[in-house]
Amino acid sequence: MPDTRDAEQAFRKQPLRGTSVRSRVISELRGRIISGELAPGTSLSEIVLSEAFGVSRTPVREALKQLQTEGLVNIRPRVGTFVSAPSRREITELFQMKELLEGAAARLLAQRGRVPELDELEDNLARADAAVADGDQERYAELVHEFHDLVMRGADNAKLADHYRTLMNQLAYHRLVHTSLSQPGRPTRSESEHHHVLELVRAKDGDGAERVMREHVRASHRALMDSLDPQAPPTAPRAAD
């Protein structure tokens, strides 16, 4: 398991300045957890972080409490604070919510008609096709994030976007998507699913866009769970169509 030295190395000599030190600490920690720079199980010492950021322990303590409410860290009294490592059940439940939110976003986008995000999605798919053809999994993973963010942005629903952002933080999805894409053939299938979603969005088929987006999220979830534990039987999400 990663220890306190991992956090110390990641934050060495990075003092924060500004009027809202607490917000800056939250932002820095959140970003590094979501990106995977701070791996699940990493111990987060208030002393180490306060020295690294050049701040008192108070804003660090407040930041860790906030990140606990977001599901990114786990504070264990008299034991320590650690980057959260979601269980298989928690991942399944979070993907069920992801399916609902992204399905709704695809439907809303389809109902809006001709919006700028459609051209951006076309450009995204062209670049993603090239990344898949080149076998560039790192680049394709980045474009996967962009695709889903564009669909959410195109839905033009601030409340939906807020819930989605919180969910993605809890999933630390940037880290998990690399794992799911490690399944043989998954990048090619994923890209095909993205194309299908966009076809239905362009056709203004809200029902179809929602259905196919939800199927895509379920497929991503299955690939992830198989990658996390290849010996385990396939996981069947409980969310209904």
CORRAGI-V905665 format. One record per backbone hydrogen bond with DSSP energy under -1.0 kcal/mol. NH is the residue of the N-H (numbers start at 1). CO is the residue of the C=O. E is the energy in kcal/mol with one decimal. If there is no record, write none. Layout:
# CORRAGI-V905665
((NH CO E) (NH CO E))
This chain:
# CORRAGI-V905665
((6 3 -1.8) (8 4 -2.2) (9 5 -2.5) (10 6 -1.9) (11 7 -1.7) (14 52 -1.7) (16 53 -3.0) (24 20 -1.9) (25 21 -2.6) (26 22 -2.5) (27 23 -2.5) (28 24 -2.5) (29 25 -2.7) (30 26 -2.9) (31 27 -2.4) (32 28 -1.9) (33 29 -2.1) (34 30 -2.7) (35 31 -2.1) (38 32 -2.2) (41 83 -2.6) (42 39 -2.1) (44 81 -3.4) (49 45 -2.6) (50 46 -2.6) (51 47 -2.2) (52 48 -2.4) (53 49 -2.6) (54 50 -1.1) (55 50 -2.1) (61 57 -2.8) (62 58 -2.4) (63 59 -2.2) (64 60 -2.4) (65 61 -1.8) (66 62 -2.0) (67 63 -2.4) (68 64 -1.6) (69 65 -1.6) (70 66 -1.1) (71 68 -1.2) (72 67 -2.5) (74 82 -3.2) (76 80 -3.2) (79 76 -2.4) (80 76 -2.5) (82 74 -2.2) (83 42 -2.2) (84 72 -2.6) (91 87 -2.5) (92 88 -2.4) (93 89 -2.6) (94 90 -2.5) (95 91 -2.4) (96 92 -1.9) (97 93 -1.6) (98 94 -2.3) (99 95 -2.6) (100 96 -1.7) (101 97 -2.6) (102 98 -2.8) (103 99 -2.0) (104 100 -2.1) (105 101 -2.1) (106 102 -2.3) (107 103 -1.9) (108 104 -2.5) (109 105 -2.6) (110 106 -2.1) (111 107 -1.7) (112 109 -1.0) (118 115 -1.8) (120 116 -1.6) (121 117 -2.4) (122 118 -2.1) (123 119 -2.2) (124 120 -2.3) (125 121 -2.5) (126 122 -1.9) (127 123 -2.1) (128 124 -2.5) (129 125 -2.7) (130 126 -1.6) (131 127 -2.0) (132 128 -2.5) (133 129 -2.4) (134 130 -2.0) (136 131 -2.7) (137 135 -1.4) (140 136 -2.4) (141 137 -2.5) (142 138 -1.6) (143 139 -1.8) (144 140 -2.0) (145 141 -1.8) (146 142 -1.9) (147 143 -2.5) (148 144 -2.1) (149 145 -2.4) (150 146 -2.5) (151 147 -2.1) (152 148 -2.3) (153 149 -2.7) (154 150 -2.7) (155 151 -1.1) (156 153 -1.2) (161 157 -2.4) (162 158 -2.3) (163 159 -2.0) (164 160 -2.3) (165 161 -2.5) (166 162 -2.0) (167 163 -2.2) (168 164 -2.7) (169 165 -1.9) (170 166 -2.1) (171 167 -2.2) (172 168 -1.3) (173 168 -1.5) (175 172 -1.7) (176 172 -1.3) (177 173 -2.8) (180 176 -2.2) (181 177 -2.1) (182 179 -1.2) (183 180 -1.3) (186 183 -2.3) (189 185 -2.0) (190 186 -3.1) (191 187 -2.3) (192 188 -1.9) (193 189 -2.2) (194 190 -2.0) (195 191 -2.1) (196 192 -2.0) (197 193 -2.2) (198 194 -2.3) (199 195 -2.3) (200 196 -1.9) (201 197 -2.2) (202 198 -2.8) (203 199 -1.5) (204 201 -1.7) (205 200 -2.6) (206 204 -1.2) (209 205 -2.8) (210 206 -2.3) (211 207 -2.3) (212 208 -2.7) (213 209 -2.2) (214 210 -2.3) (215 211 -2.1) (216 212 -2.3) (217 213 -2.3) (218 214 -2.2) (219 215 -2.2) (220 216 -2.2) (221 217 -2.2) (222 218 -2.4) (223 219 -2.3) (224 220 -2.2) (225 221 -2.6) (226 222 -2.3) (227 223 -1.8) (228 224 -2.3) (229 225 -1.8) (232 229 -1.8))
